């Protein structure tokens, strides 16, 4: 029970006091005043009751206070209302004690004093005034003017509920559902929700619908859920409107009907329900029950996102990322992804990781990318797992590039500054085959291989011979190739010797064929 509910319950029109008047007031000025009041002839009622009140009649005093509080037959005047309530309350009138307690709780006609309000509620509650019992229960429930005490709250709710107060019956149901001052018991919760719902209290009807929808404390029955949600929704209860909309959307307990779904979602969304606003945004996004409208979708996502709905924050981020229904804005996308991701939304965590990975709307930061991908992967989001694998592969590739660079740098330095034949040979091969830091360059390859070969490096002589023989990047020159192989073979480089033998065999075969 929230503070606002506590206040609303204590603010309802306090009933006219007639319980003290059976035979005593029959065919008297009091009775005549009552008849006039019931006919809304407040001026006559005032004329009949004023003298009685001034003579000290507590019931007339209370009724006069009520008329001043509500401005019935007189100018609305809280101070006059308080004055008459105090006169009646001092004489022990329970209705006046409750009414005066309400004025203290609200600070109407006198300085606000919750402790004094509770004191008066206690006096009235002990006289079995059910409104005071409910108000006292709410005070204990929230610690308003008295130390919070859930067991005391339960006790006073129960006293009022047993007298048929539907607010108290609903509060008692909530106590049993959530274990406020009593052990949790969903069956008992349903019992009290039903009593309140049958008195047409919308919040109880909504709670009863919930119990039937999910089978909590009662056998699951989606048709019954829809019936109770409908009753509450028609009274404007926004939770029931949302729930009924979802039932129509899924065709559970009612025929599937997108238009009816949107009708009820809209009703709830307009009352500020963030989950209804998000659901309505999705309807506009998908064209379910309404014409597809990305701008309307973005508008409803925005409303829900600003209330902290994590799913709506993610969907709004997607809108900004794609420029769908809003102007494309990666920074805005990142901002909404961040809000959603911080609340644990797996899709938003992945999306935020992606933006860091790609450097979109935020400076590229691989550590942040991995962090958010891992968060999403921990929730078993497959695409996040794949993203981590991609980063792992990218890291491996980067390591390989670094190794290639590390290899190429010393070879280059040695080849140029130290005139190392081995380094010149390795560098020539790198240019011939190509690498990340030495792209294919046949002229450079031949240049470095010639430098190495001219120093008598047999591997370079053999390798350069292959290039000349094939005409690979240079004009074909078989004689030059053979010459280089001969030099290498003289140094007992077996590959060169084998290559010469192969060439000679080919020549013999050619002569024999002729």
C-alpha positions as CSV (number, residue, x, y, z in Angstrom):
1,X,0.0,0.0,0.0
2,X,1.6,3.3,-1.1
3,X,1.5,6.6,0.7
4,X,-0.7,8.0,-2.1
5,X,-3.1,5.1,-1.6
6,X,-3.1,5.8,2.1
7,X,-3.9,9.5,1.5
8,X,-6.5,8.8,-1.2
9,X,-8.4,6.4,1.2
10,X,-8.4,8.9,4.0
11,X,-9.6,11.7,1.6
12,X,-12.7,9.9,0.3
13,X,-16.0,11.6,1.2
14,X,-16.6,10.8,4.8
15,X,-20.1,9.4,5.2
16,X,-22.8,11.4,6.9
17,X,-23.3,10.3,10.5
18,X,-26.7,8.6,11.0
19,X,-25.7,5.5,13.0
20,X,-26.3,7.3,16.3
21,X,-29.9,8.4,15.3
22,X,-32.5,5.6,15.1
23,X,-35.3,6.5,17.5
24,X,-33.7,9.4,19.1
25,X,-33.9,11.6,16.0
26,X,-37.1,10.3,14.4
27,X,-39.4,13.1,13.3
28,X,-37.1,15.7,14.8
29,X,-35.2,18.6,13.3
30,X,-32.3,16.2,12.9
31,X,-34.4,13.8,10.8
32,X,-35.7,16.7,8.8
33,X,-32.2,17.9,8.1
34,X,-31.2,14.4,7.1
35,X,-34.1,14.1,4.6
36,X,-33.2,17.5,3.2
37,X,-29.5,16.5,2.9
38,X,-30.4,13.3,1.0
39,X,-32.4,15.5,-1.4
40,X,-29.4,17.8,-1.8
41,X,-31.3,20.6,-0.1
42,X,-28.2,21.6,1.9
43,X,-29.5,25.0,3.0
44,X,-32.4,23.3,4.8
45,X,-30.2,20.7,6.3
46,X,-27.9,23.4,7.6
47,X,-30.8,25.2,9.1
48,X,-32.0,22.1,11.0
49,X,-28.6,21.0,12.2
50,X,-26.9,24.2,13.1
51,X,-28.9,24.7,16.3
52,X,-28.5,21.1,17.4
53,X,-24.7,21.4,16.8
54,X,-24.5,24.6,18.8
55,X,-26.4,22.8,21.6
56,X,-23.6,20.2,21.7
57,X,-25.1,17.3,19.6
58,X,-22.0,15.4,18.5
59,X,-23.7,13.9,15.4
60,X,-25.0,17.2,14.2
61,X,-21.5,18.7,14.9
62,X,-19.9,16.0,12.8
63,X,-22.4,16.5,10.0
64,X,-21.9,20.2,10.0
65,X,-18.1,19.7,9.8
66,X,-18.6,17.5,6.8
67,X,-20.7,20.2,5.1
68,X,-18.0,22.8,5.6
69,X,-15.3,20.4,4.4
70,X,-17.1,19.7,1.2
71,X,-18.7,23.1,0.7
72,X,-22.3,21.8,0.8
73,X,-24.8,24.6,1.5
74,X,-21.9,26.8,2.9
75,X,-18.7,28.2,1.5
76,X,-16.0,25.5,1.7
77,X,-14.0,26.2,4.9
78,X,-11.5,23.7,6.3
79,X,-11.0,25.7,9.5
80,X,-14.8,25.6,10.2
81,X,-14.8,21.9,9.4
82,X,-12.0,21.2,11.9
83,X,-13.7,23.3,14.5
84,X,-16.9,21.2,14.3
85,X,-15.0,17.9,14.0
86,X,-13.1,18.8,17.2
87,X,-16.2,19.5,19.1
88,X,-17.7,16.1,18.1
89,X,-14.4,14.2,18.5
90,X,-14.0,15.5,22.0
91,X,-17.3,13.9,22.9
92,X,-16.1,10.5,21.5
93,X,-17.8,10.6,18.1
94,X,-15.9,7.9,16.1
95,X,-16.7,9.4,12.7
96,X,-15.5,12.8,13.8
97,X,-12.4,11.3,15.3
98,X,-11.6,9.7,12.0
99,X,-12.5,12.9,10.0
100,X,-10.4,15.0,12.3
101,X,-7.5,12.6,11.9
102,X,-7.7,12.9,8.2
103,X,-7.5,16.7,8.5
104,X,-4.4,16.4,10.6
105,X,-2.9,13.9,8.1
106,X,-3.4,16.4,5.2
107,X,-2.8,19.6,7.1
108,X,-6.2,21.0,6.1
109,X,-7.5,23.7,8.4
110,X,-4.7,23.2,10.8
111,X,-1.0,22.3,10.9
112,X,-0.2,18.9,9.5
113,X,0.6,16.4,12.3
114,X,0.7,12.7,11.4
115,X,1.2,11.6,15.0
116,X,-2.0,13.4,16.0
117,X,-3.7,11.9,13.0
118,X,-2.7,8.4,14.2
119,X,-3.8,9.1,17.7
120,X,-7.3,10.0,16.5
121,X,-7.4,7.0,14.1
122,X,-6.7,4.8,17.1
123,X,-9.5,6.2,19.1
124,X,-12.0,5.8,16.2
125,X,-10.6,2.3,15.3
126,X,-11.2,1.1,18.8
127,X,-14.8,2.1,18.4
128,X,-14.9,-0.2,15.4
129,X,-14.9,2.6,12.8
130,X,-13.7,0.7,9.7
131,X,-12.4,3.7,7.8
132,X,-10.2,4.5,10.8
133,X,-9.1,0.9,11.1
134,X,-8.0,0.9,7.4
135,X,-6.2,4.3,7.8
136,X,-4.5,3.0,11.0
137,X,-3.4,-0.1,9.1
138,X,-1.9,2.1,6.4
139,X,-0.1,4.3,8.9
140,X,1.5,1.2,10.5
141,X,2.3,-0.2,7.0
142,X,4.3,2.9,5.9
143,X,5.4,4.2,9.3
144,X,3.4,7.5,8.9
145,X,3.1,9.2,12.3
146,X,3.9,5.9,14.1
147,X,6.8,3.5,14.0
148,X,6.4,1.0,11.1
149,X,4.9,-2.2,12.3
150,X,3.7,-4.7,9.7
151,X,2.0,-7.0,12.2
152,X,0.0,-4.0,13.5
153,X,-0.8,-3.0,10.0
154,X,-2.1,-6.5,9.2
155,X,-4.2,-6.5,12.4
156,X,-6.0,-3.3,11.6
157,X,-6.5,-4.1,7.9
158,X,-8.0,-7.4,9.0
159,X,-10.4,-5.6,11.4
160,X,-11.6,-3.3,8.6
161,X,-11.7,-6.1,6.1
162,X,-13.9,-8.2,8.3
163,X,-16.4,-5.4,8.3
164,X,-16.4,-5.4,4.5
165,X,-14.1,-2.5,3.7
166,X,-13.0,-3.3,0.2
167,X,-9.8,-1.1,0.5
168,X,-8.8,-3.1,3.5
169,X,-9.7,-6.4,1.8
170,X,-7.4,-5.5,-1.0
171,X,-4.7,-4.5,1.4
172,X,-5.1,-7.7,3.3
173,X,-4.8,-9.6,0.1
174,X,-1.5,-7.8,-0.7
175,X,-0.3,-8.6,2.8
176,X,-0.9,-12.3,2.3
177,X,0.7,-12.2,-1.2
178,X,3.9,-10.5,-0.2
179,X,4.1,-11.5,3.4
180,X,3.6,-8.1,5.0
181,X,3.1,-8.9,8.7
182,X,1.9,-12.4,8.0
183,X,3.3,-15.5,6.4
184,X,2.9,-15.6,2.6
185,X,-0.3,-17.4,1.6
186,X,-1.4,-16.9,-2.0
187,X,-4.7,-18.8,-1.5
188,X,-5.6,-16.4,1.3
189,X,-4.5,-13.5,-0.9
190,X,-6.8,-14.6,-3.6
191,X,-9.7,-15.0,-1.1
192,X,-9.4,-11.4,0.0
193,X,-8.8,-10.1,-3.5
194,X,-12.0,-11.8,-4.5
195,X,-14.0,-10.2,-1.7
196,X,-12.7,-6.8,-2.7
197,X,-13.1,-7.4,-6.4
198,X,-16.7,-8.4,-6.0
199,X,-17.3,-5.0,-4.5
200,X,-16.0,-3.6,-7.8
201,X,-12.6,-2.4,-6.5
202,X,-10.5,-2.1,-9.7
203,X,-7.0,-2.8,-8.1
204,X,-8.4,-6.0,-6.5
205,X,-9.9,-7.1,-9.8
206,X,-6.6,-6.6,-11.5
207,X,-4.7,-8.6,-8.8
208,X,-7.3,-11.3,-9.1
209,X,-6.8,-11.4,-12.9
210,X,-3.1,-11.7,-12.3
211,X,-3.7,-14.7,-10.0
212,X,-5.8,-16.5,-12.6
213,X,-3.4,-15.6,-15.5
214,X,-0.4,-17.2,-13.7
215,X,-2.1,-19.7,-11.5
216,X,-1.1,-18.1,-8.2
217,X,-3.2,-19.4,-5.4
218,X,-5.8,-20.6,-7.8
219,X,-5.9,-22.9,-10.8
220,X,-4.6,-21.2,-13.9
221,X,-7.5,-19.9,-16.0
222,X,-6.8,-17.3,-18.7
223,X,-10.5,-16.8,-19.5
224,X,-11.1,-15.8,-15.9
225,X,-8.0,-13.6,-15.9
226,X,-9.4,-11.8,-19.0
227,X,-12.8,-11.3,-17.3
228,X,-11.3,-9.7,-14.2
229,X,-8.8,-7.7,-16.2
230,X,-11.7,-6.4,-18.3
231,X,-13.6,-5.3,-15.2
232,X,-10.7,-3.4,-13.9
233,X,-9.6,-2.0,-17.2
234,X,-13.0,-0.5,-17.9
235,X,-12.6,1.4,-14.6
236,X,-9.3,2.8,-15.9
237,X,-6.9,0.6,-13.9
238,X,-3.8,0.9,-16.0
239,X,-2.1,-2.4,-15.0
240,X,-5.2,-4.3,-16.0
241,X,-5.4,-2.4,-19.3
242,X,-1.8,-3.4,-20.1
243,X,-2.4,-7.1,-19.0
244,X,-5.6,-7.3,-21.1
245,X,-3.9,-5.8,-24.1
246,X,-1.2,-8.5,-23.8
247,X,-3.8,-11.2,-23.6
248,X,-5.5,-9.9,-26.8
249,X,-2.1,-9.7,-28.5
250,X,-1.3,-13.4,-27.7
251,X,-4.9,-14.7,-28.0
252,X,-4.9,-16.1,-24.5
253,X,-8.2,-16.2,-22.7
254,X,-9.7,-14.1,-25.5
255,X,-9.7,-14.3,-29.3
256,X,-6.4,-13.0,-30.7
257,X,-7.1,-9.4,-31.8
258,X,-4.3,-6.9,-32.5
259,X,-6.7,-3.9,-32.7
260,X,-8.2,-4.7,-29.2
261,X,-4.7,-5.2,-28.0
262,X,-3.5,-1.8,-29.2
263,X,-6.7,-0.2,-27.8
264,X,-6.0,-1.4,-24.3
265,X,-2.2,-0.8,-24.5
266,X,-2.9,2.7,-25.6
267,X,-5.2,3.3,-22.7
268,X,-2.5,2.1,-20.3
269,X,0.3,3.9,-22.0
270,X,-1.6,7.2,-21.9
271,X,-1.7,6.8,-18.1
272,X,2.0,6.5,-18.0
273,X,2.6,2.8,-17.8
274,X,6.2,2.3,-19.1
275,X,5.7,-1.4,-20.0
276,X,2.5,-0.5,-22.0
277,X,4.3,2.4,-23.7
278,X,7.1,0.0,-24.8
279,X,4.6,-2.6,-26.0
280,X,2.7,0.1,-27.9
281,X,5.9,1.1,-29.5
282,X,6.5,-2.4,-30.6
283,X,3.0,-2.6,-32.1
284,X,3.8,0.5,-34.2
285,X,7.2,-0.9,-35.1
286,X,5.7,-4.2,-36.3
287,X,2.4,-2.8,-37.7
288,X,0.4,-5.0,-35.3
289,X,-3.1,-3.6,-34.9
290,X,-2.0,-0.3,-36.3
291,X,-0.4,1.0,-39.4
292,X,3.4,0.6,-39.2
293,X,4.8,3.9,-38.1
294,X,8.5,4.2,-37.0
295,X,8.0,7.7,-35.7
296,X,5.2,6.7,-33.4
297,X,7.2,3.7,-32.3
298,X,10.2,5.9,-31.4
299,X,7.9,8.3,-29.5
300,X,6.5,5.6,-27.3
301,X,9.9,4.0,-26.8
302,X,11.2,7.4,-25.7
303,X,8.4,7.8,-23.1
304,X,9.0,4.4,-21.7
305,X,12.8,4.8,-21.8
306,X,12.7,8.1,-19.9
307,X,10.9,6.2,-17.1
308,X,13.8,3.7,-17.0
309,X,12.3,0.8,-19.0
310,X,15.5,-1.1,-20.0
311,X,13.9,-2.8,-23.0
312,X,12.6,0.5,-24.3
313,X,16.0,2.1,-23.8
314,X,17.5,-0.7,-26.0
315,X,14.9,-0.4,-28.7
316,X,15.3,3.4,-28.7
317,X,19.0,2.9,-29.1
318,X,18.4,0.8,-32.1
319,X,16.2,3.5,-33.6
320,X,19.0,6.1,-33.3
321,X,21.6,3.6,-34.6
322,X,19.5,2.9,-37.7
323,X,17.9,6.3,-38.1
324,X,14.5,4.7,-38.1
325,X,11.8,7.1,-37.1
326,X,14.4,9.5,-35.7
327,X,17.4,11.2,-37.2
328,X,20.4,8.9,-37.1
329,X,22.6,9.7,-34.1
330,X,25.2,7.2,-32.9
331,X,25.9,9.2,-29.8
332,X,22.3,9.0,-28.8
333,X,22.3,5.3,-29.6
334,X,25.3,4.8,-27.3
335,X,23.6,6.8,-24.5
336,X,20.5,4.7,-24.6
337,X,22.4,1.4,-25.0
338,X,24.4,2.4,-21.9
339,X,21.4,3.0,-19.8
340,X,19.8,-0.3,-20.8
341,X,23.1,-2.3,-20.5
342,X,23.6,-0.9,-17.0
343,X,20.3,-2.5,-16.0
344,X,21.5,-5.9,-17.4
345,X,19.7,-6.0,-20.8
346,X,21.8,-8.5,-22.7
347,X,20.9,-7.2,-26.2
348,X,21.9,-3.7,-25.1
349,X,25.2,-5.0,-23.6
350,X,26.0,-6.6,-27.0
351,X,25.0,-3.4,-28.9
352,X,27.1,-1.2,-26.6
353,X,30.1,-3.6,-27.1
354,X,29.6,-3.4,-30.9
355,X,29.6,0.4,-30.8
356,X,32.9,0.4,-28.8
357,X,34.3,-2.3,-31.2
358,X,33.5,-0.2,-34.3
359,X,34.1,3.2,-32.7
360,X,30.6,4.4,-33.5
361,X,29.2,7.2,-31.4
362,X,32.1,6.7,-29.0
363,X,35.9,6.4,-29.3
364,X,37.0,2.9,-30.3
365,X,37.9,1.0,-27.2
366,X,38.5,-2.7,-27.5
367,X,38.7,-3.3,-23.7
368,X,35.2,-1.8,-23.3
369,X,34.0,-3.8,-26.3
370,X,35.2,-7.0,-24.8
371,X,33.8,-6.1,-21.4
372,X,30.3,-5.6,-22.7
373,X,30.4,-8.6,-25.1
374,X,31.4,-10.7,-22.1
375,X,28.5,-9.3,-20.0
376,X,26.1,-10.3,-22.8
377,X,27.7,-13.7,-23.4
378,X,27.3,-14.5,-19.7
379,X,23.6,-14.2,-20.3
380,X,24.0,-16.8,-23.1
381,X,23.5,-14.3,-26.0
382,X,24.9,-16.2,-28.9
383,X,25.8,-13.2,-31.1
384,X,27.9,-11.8,-28.2
385,X,29.8,-15.1,-28.1
386,X,30.4,-14.9,-31.8
387,X,31.7,-11.3,-31.4
388,X,34.2,-12.5,-28.8
389,X,35.4,-15.2,-31.2
390,X,35.9,-12.5,-33.9
391,X,37.9,-10.4,-31.6
392,X,40.0,-13.4,-30.6
393,X,40.7,-14.0,-34.3
394,X,41.5,-10.3,-34.9
395,X,43.9,-10.4,-32.0
396,X,45.6,-13.5,-33.4
397,X,46.0,-11.8,-36.7
398,X,47.4,-8.8,-35.1
399,X,49.9,-10.9,-33.2
400,X,50.9,-12.6,-36.5
401,X,51.4,-9.1,-38.1
402,X,53.5,-8.1,-35.2
403,X,55.6,-11.2,-35.6
404,X,56.1,-10.5,-39.3
405,X,57.0,-6.9,-38.5
406,X,59.4,-8.1,-35.9
407,X,61.0,-10.4,-38.4
408,X,61.2,-7.9,-41.2
409,X,62.7,-5.0,-39.2
410,X,66.0,-6.8,-38.2
411,X,66.4,-8.3,-41.7
412,X,66.1,-4.8,-43.2
413,X,68.5,-3.3,-40.7
414,X,71.0,-6.0,-41.2
415,X,70.6,-6.0,-45.0
416,X,71.2,-2.3,-45.2
417,X,73.6,-1.4,-42.4
418,X,75.5,-4.6,-42.0
419,X,75.4,-5.8,-45.6
420,X,74.4,-9.3,-44.3
421,X,73.9,-11.7,-47.2
422,X,71.5,-13.8,-45.2
423,X,69.4,-10.8,-44.3
424,X,69.4,-9.6,-47.9
425,X,68.2,-13.1,-49.0
426,X,65.4,-13.2,-46.4
427,X,64.3,-9.6,-47.3
428,X,64.3,-10.5,-51.0
429,X,62.0,-13.5,-50.3
430,X,59.7,-11.3,-48.3
431,X,59.3,-8.8,-51.1
432,X,58.9,-11.7,-53.6
433,X,56.2,-13.5,-51.6
434,X,54.6,-10.5,-49.9
435,X,53.9,-9.9,-46.2
436,X,52.0,-7.3,-44.1
437,X,55.1,-5.0,-43.9
438,X,56.8,-6.0,-47.2
439,X,54.1,-6.0,-50.0
440,X,55.0,-7.9,-53.2
441,X,57.6,-5.9,-55.1
442,X,59.5,-7.9,-57.8
443,X,62.1,-5.2,-58.4
444,X,62.9,-5.0,-54.7
445,X,62.9,-8.8,-54.4
446,X,65.4,-9.1,-57.3
447,X,67.5,-6.2,-56.0
448,X,68.0,-7.8,-52.6
449,X,68.5,-11.3,-53.9
450,X,71.2,-10.1,-56.3
451,X,73.0,-8.3,-53.5
452,X,73.0,-11.6,-51.5
453,X,73.9,-13.8,-54.5
454,X,76.8,-11.5,-55.4
455,X,78.2,-12.1,-52.0
456,X,78.1,-15.8,-52.8
457,X,75.1,-16.7,-50.6
458,X,74.1,-20.0,-52.2
459,X,70.4,-20.0,-51.1
460,X,70.0,-16.6,-52.8
461,X,71.8,-17.8,-55.9
462,X,69.4,-20.8,-56.2
463,X,66.2,-18.7,-55.4
464,X,67.2,-15.9,-57.9
465,X,67.9,-18.6,-60.5
466,X,64.3,-19.9,-60.1
467,X,63.0,-16.3,-60.7
468,X,65.0,-15.8,-63.8
469,X,64.2,-19.3,-65.2
470,X,60.5,-18.7,-64.8
471,X,60.6,-15.0,-65.8
472,X,58.7,-14.3,-62.6
473,X,58.6,-10.5,-62.3
474,X,61.7,-10.1,-64.5
475,X,62.4,-10.9,-68.1
476,X,63.0,-14.6,-68.6
477,X,66.7,-15.4,-68.7
478,X,67.4,-19.2,-68.6
479,X,71.2,-18.7,-69.1
480,X,71.4,-16.4,-66.1
481,X,69.4,-18.9,-64.1
482,X,71.7,-21.8,-65.0
483,X,74.7,-19.7,-64.2
484,X,73.3,-18.9,-60.7
485,X,72.5,-22.6,-60.1
486,X,76.0,-23.6,-61.1
487,X,77.5,-21.2,-58.6
488,X,75.3,-22.6,-55.9
489,X,76.0,-26.2,-56.9
490,X,79.7,-25.6,-56.7
491,X,79.0,-24.7,-53.0
492,X,77.3,-28.1,-52.7
493,X,73.8,-26.7,-52.5
494,X,71.9,-29.8,-53.4
495,X,68.7,-28.1,-54.6
496,X,70.7,-26.2,-57.2
497,X,72.5,-29.3,-58.3
498,X,69.3,-31.2,-58.7
499,X,67.8,-28.3,-60.7
500,X,70.8,-28.3,-63.1
501,X,70.5,-32.1,-63.6
502,X,66.8,-31.7,-64.4
503,X,67.5,-29.0,-67.0
504,X,70.2,-31.2,-68.6
505,X,67.9,-34.2,-68.8
506,X,65.3,-32.0,-70.5
507,X,67.9,-30.9,-73.0
508,X,68.8,-34.6,-73.8
509,X,65.2,-35.6,-74.2
510,X,64.7,-32.7,-76.6
511,X,67.8,-33.7,-78.7
512,X,66.7,-37.3,-78.7
513,X,63.2,-36.4,-79.8
514,X,64.6,-34.4,-82.7
